[in-house]
């Protein structure tokens, strides 16, 4: 069995809506988490990786 190539590996970004709020909770592929109400702000945070990321921690 071979090891997946760099092209075959994927970075997974997850954004969940927190029911009953306007908040979104994002989890980056590195494990860092963030909560924001603005979807654009959330995606900017995720795509700015690693700037502003603290794996396993939450920022706002």
ABEGO torsion letter per residue (X at the ends): XBBBBAAABBBBBBBBBBBGBABBBBBBAAGBBBBBABAAAAAAAAAAOABGBBBGBBBX
